[in-house]
Amino acid sequence: MVRLIKRYGGGSRKLYDTEESRYISLDEIAAWIRKGQELQVVDSATGDDVTSQTLAQVIYEDHRTGASFLPKEFLHDVIRRGHQALSSKVEQIQTGVDKLVRASVDRIAPTGGVQPELEVLRKHLAQLERSLAQLEPQPATTRGRGRTGRGKRSARR
């Protein structure tokens, strides 16, 4: 459920939690968000949604107090390119995760040991084919020359 916060104008920019009917601080908002709370902040005078601005203030206050969790390079990108920066970072993370998964699968699958085993199997298969070829009956041109060939003919007569 989305928690509704009203921001009152003036120099103080007070934040009022409508659920608990009390004024709150940016630190409290940050703590709620870290716990998974979704919230919406609206300007009490205009009804405008000012959630983004309030969340930016939360980030600013964290940085100001030394609890910096976003790299300055990322913040520069956000200012320069807005939502494109976020999309770019998400793509970078996705690419990194994909590489990690592929590397993990490569380590799990015994691909390095399979190739030599396949070569050994191919050689054995070739030997087996040669042995079977020697056991097959001789072509018609050689029939009748050996004892086996005459015996077959005499049995048919």
N, C-alpha and C positions, 0 to 999 in steps of 0.2 A: 504494500500500500504506500502511496506517495504521501509524504508528510508536507503539509502546507505551511510555509513561512511567509509572513508579511514583512516587507521592508518599509519602514517609515522614513520619509524624506528629512530634509533639513541637514544640518551639519553633522549630526550624530549618526545618521543611517542606522537606526536601531532595527534589530531583527526580532520579530515576535512569533513565537511558536503557537499556532492556533490549537494544537493538540493538548499541550500542557498549560495553555493560557498564561504564558510568561515570556519575558524578554530573554534572549539567548545570545551567546557570543559566537564568533567565527570558529573558535576552538571547539565548541560543542557541535557545531555543524560538521567540522572535520572528523570528530570522533564518531558521530552517527554514520557518516558516509563510509568510514573505515570499517564499521560494523555491518555495512551492507544496506543501510537505510537509503531509500530514494527520496528525494525531496524536490519541491518546486517553490521558488521564491518569487513572489509577485509584489510589485510596487503598490502600496496601499492607496495612493492618490490616483494613479492612472490605470491600474490593473494590468500593466505590462509585465510580461515574464522577464525577470531579471536574474534567473537562476545562473546563467553562464557568467554574468558579471560577479555574482556572489562567490561562485566556485573559483573564479580567477583570484578574488580577494583571499580566499582560503589558501590557495597556492602561494600567493604573495606573502601572506603572514607566515607560512611555514618557512619560506626562504629567508624572510627577514629575521626570524628567530634562530636561524641556523639549522633547521630541520629540512635541509634541501634534499629532495628526492628525485628531482628532474635535472638531468644534465643541462648545462647552459647551452650546449650546441642544439639540443632539442628545442629549448625555448626560443633560440634564435630562429630556427626553422619554422616554428609555429607562428612567430611574428611575421616572418617573410612570406610564408606560403599558406598560412591558415590551415584549413582542413586537408590540403594536399600534403602537408608535412605529416599529419597524423596517418594518412593513407600510406605514405611512403614508409614510415616507421613500421606500420603493421605488415607491409609487404616484406620488409627486411627481416622482421621477426619470423614471418611465415617461411621465408627462404631458409633461414637458419634452422628452423625446426625440421623442415624437409631434409636438409643436409644431414642433420643429426639422426633422423629416422633411417635414412639410406645407409649411413655409416654403421648404425647399430644392426641393421638387417645384414649388411655385408659381413659383419663380425660373427653373427649368429650362423648364417649359412656357410657351410664348409666349401665355398667355391674354390679355394686354393687347392684343396686336396682332391677334388673331384676330377680335375683334368687328367692327372696322371693315371688315376683309376680307369677313366674312360679309354685311355690309350692302351692299357693292359687288356681291357675287355675287347677292344677292337682287334688286337693281335690274336687273342684266343679265338675269337670268332672267325678270323681269317684262317687259322689252323684247322678249326672244325670244318669250315667249308671245303678246304683242300682234302681233308680226310674223307668227307662225305662224297666228294667228287671221285675219289679213288674207288669207293665202294659201289658206285652207280654202275649199271650194266654198260658194256662197251658199245660203241656205235655199230650199226648194221654191217659195215665193211669188214670188221674184224670177227664177226660171228662165224662160226663153223670151223675156224682154224684150230681152236683148242678142244680139249675133250669135253668140256662143259657144253659147248655149242652143239656138238654132235649128239651128245646124250639127250639134249632137249629135243632135237629133231627126231631121233629115233623113238622117243617117248610119244611124240605127236602122231607118228605113222601108225 
